[in-house]
């Protein structure tokens, strides 16, 4: 009986592993190596960068756009960066009791949803009028971004303060790549632990 239970658990875990390899794959066949990189279900076709203030030089923006695309596709999440002059009036009047950073985070949240990015992703928002910033995570990244919120900005602060916006976006990309790689490694470790425990029960 005990052997039967072990066999059932092992079979179930094998099916879970197979599903994880297929996660975010849709109907297009991909290799297991590619799919083990995935953290989310896939990314949208939207731009990665919306710079309404021309704070980032065109050539640099094109390079950063491609870099964020590469990270987004590799891990199956949306990574977006928005630089705007000011927040929409609806946010300013609707949340007038909140501080600038809170309202900018709300703008980031609304922007991400309005542009219909995917369920799993992150957006960095910078508002030039008061130099406030916000970072919002969604889906599988929501809690992780919440925990890393301050440390992510800390890495960007020096370049943002010096108006080196392209370099700040590079910092953001570095942080996202490191975070996503760690996120992927963690669920692999968790899965391995579950398999080992199930086999010794």
CORJO-V88882 format. One record per pair of residues at least 24 apart in sequence whose ideal C-beta (glycine too) atoms are under 7 Angstrom apart, sorted by sequence separation. I is the first residue (numbers start at 1). J is the second residue. D is the distance in Angstrom with one decimal. If there is no record, write none. Layout:
# CORJO-V88882
i=(I & I)
j=(J & J)
d=(D & D)
This chain:
# CORJO-V88882
i=(48 & 112 & 108 & 112 & 107 & 109 & 55 & 104 & 108 & 43 & 82 & 104 & 105 & 43 & 53 & 100 & 104 & 48 & 52 & 53 & 101 & 105 & 148 & 48 & 49 & 50 & 51 & 52 & 53 & 80 & 100 & 43 & 48 & 52 & 101 & 42 & 43 & 44 & 40 & 41 & 43 & 144 & 39 & 40 & 37 & 38 & 39 & 40 & 80 & 37 & 38 & 39 & 78 & 144 & 78 & 87 & 80 & 82 & 86 & 79 & 77 & 78 & 79 & 80 & 81 & 82 & 83 & 84 & 85 & 86 & 76 & 77 & 84 & 85 & 83 & 124 & 24 & 122 & 77 & 46 & 46 & 44 & 44 & 44 & 43 & 53 & 42 & 41 & 40 & 41 & 41 & 40 & 39 & 40 & 83 & 81 & 81 & 79 & 40 & 40 & 39 & 64 & 71 & 77 & 64 & 68 & 71 & 75 & 60 & 64 & 67 & 71 & 56 & 57 & 55 & 56 & 56 & 39 & 39 & 39 & 37 & 17 & 13 & 13 & 13 & 10 & 9 & 10 & 6 & 6)
j=(72 & 136 & 134 & 138 & 134 & 136 & 83 & 132 & 136 & 72 & 111 & 133 & 134 & 73 & 83 & 130 & 134 & 79 & 83 & 84 & 132 & 136 & 179 & 80 & 81 & 82 & 83 & 84 & 85 & 112 & 132 & 76 & 81 & 85 & 134 & 76 & 77 & 78 & 75 & 76 & 78 & 179 & 75 & 76 & 74 & 75 & 76 & 77 & 117 & 75 & 76 & 77 & 117 & 183 & 118 & 127 & 121 & 123 & 127 & 121 & 120 & 121 & 122 & 123 & 124 & 125 & 126 & 127 & 128 & 129 & 120 & 121 & 128 & 129 & 128 & 172 & 76 & 176 & 141 & 115 & 117 & 116 & 117 & 118 & 118 & 128 & 118 & 118 & 118 & 119 & 120 & 120 & 120 & 121 & 165 & 169 & 172 & 176 & 139 & 140 & 140 & 166 & 173 & 180 & 169 & 173 & 176 & 180 & 166 & 170 & 173 & 177 & 165 & 166 & 165 & 166 & 169 & 180 & 183 & 184 & 184 & 191 & 194 & 195 & 198 & 198 & 198 & 199 & 199 & 201)
d=(6.6 & 6.3 & 4.4 & 6.4 & 6.9 & 5.0 & 5.0 & 4.3 & 4.5 & 4.2 & 5.8 & 6.2 & 3.6 & 6.2 & 5.2 & 4.9 & 4.1 & 6.2 & 6.4 & 6.7 & 5.1 & 6.0 & 6.2 & 6.0 & 4.8 & 4.7 & 4.6 & 4.8 & 5.6 & 6.5 & 4.0 & 6.5 & 6.6 & 6.5 & 6.5 & 5.0 & 6.1 & 5.6 & 6.6 & 6.1 & 4.7 & 6.5 & 4.5 & 4.2 & 5.3 & 6.2 & 6.0 & 3.8 & 6.2 & 6.0 & 3.9 & 5.7 & 4.1 & 6.2 & 4.8 & 5.7 & 6.9 & 6.6 & 6.1 & 6.3 & 4.6 & 3.2 & 5.7 & 4.3 & 4.9 & 4.9 & 4.8 & 5.8 & 5.2 & 4.4 & 7.0 & 4.7 & 7.0 & 5.8 & 6.9 & 5.3 & 4.1 & 6.5 & 6.4 & 5.4 & 5.9 & 6.5 & 5.1 & 5.0 & 5.5 & 5.3 & 6.0 & 6.5 & 6.6 & 6.0 & 5.8 & 2.9 & 6.9 & 6.8 & 6.6 & 5.5 & 6.6 & 5.5 & 6.3 & 5.5 & 6.1 & 6.3 & 6.3 & 7.0 & 5.0 & 6.0 & 6.0 & 4.5 & 4.1 & 6.8 & 5.4 & 5.5 & 5.1 & 6.6 & 4.3 & 4.8 & 6.8 & 5.4 & 5.2 & 5.6 & 6.5 & 6.9 & 6.8 & 5.4 & 6.3 & 6.7 & 4.4 & 7.0 & 6.7 & 6.8)
